[in-house]
Amino acid sequence: MNKDQMKGRVEETKGKVKEAAGVLLDDEGMEVKGNIQKNVGKVQKTFGDLKEDLKDKLDD
């Protein structure tokens, strides 16, 4: 697991929590920010996954 995968998972989780808090508190701004943070985390995690796959292929 590389840094991008780990950071992406953390950001995705933080975004999910923030999004849920926004729904619970009826705060649309917080909900949107959480959704954005969640999606940024997904992109970063996917980038890390691709880096890891490429590294594995180059090691073969």
C-alpha positions in Angstrom: 0.0 0.0 0.0 1.4 3.4 -0.9 0.8 6.9 0.5 -1.7 7.8 -2.1 -3.9 4.8 -1.4 -3.8 5.4 2.3 -4.4 9.2 2.1 -7.2 8.6 -0.4 -8.9 6.2 1.9 -8.6 8.6 4.8 -10.0 11.5 2.8 -12.8 9.4 1.5 -13.8 8.3 5.0 -13.6 11.9 6.3 -15.8 13.0 3.4 -18.4 10.3 4.1 -18.5 11.4 7.8 -18.8 15.1 6.8 -21.5 14.3 4.3 -23.5 12.3 6.8 -23.2 15.0 9.4 -24.5 17.5 6.8 -27.5 15.3 6.2 -28.1 14.8 9.9 -27.8 18.5 10.7 -29.7 19.6 7.6 -26.6 21.6 6.5 -26.5 21.5 2.7 -23.1 23.2 2.5 -21.5 20.6 4.8 -23.1 17.8 2.8 -21.7 19.2 -0.5 -18.2 19.7 1.0 -18.3 16.2 2.3 -19.4 14.8 -1.0 -16.5 16.6 -2.7 -14.0 15.5 -0.2 -15.2 11.9 -0.5 -14.8 12.0 -4.3 -11.4 13.6 -4.1 -10.4 10.8 -1.8 -11.7 8.2 -4.3 -9.7 9.7 -7.1 -6.5 9.8 -4.9 -7.1 6.2 -3.9 -7.6 5.1 -7.5 -4.4 7.0 -8.5 -2.5 5.1 -5.8 -4.0 1.8 -7.0 -2.8 2.5 -10.5 0.7 3.4 -9.2 0.8 0.2 -7.3 -0.4 -1.9 -10.3 2.2 -0.2 -12.5 5.0 -0.9 -9.9 3.9 -4.5 -9.7 4.0 -4.9 -13.5 7.4 -3.3 -13.7 8.8 -5.6 -11.0 7.7 -8.7 -13.0 
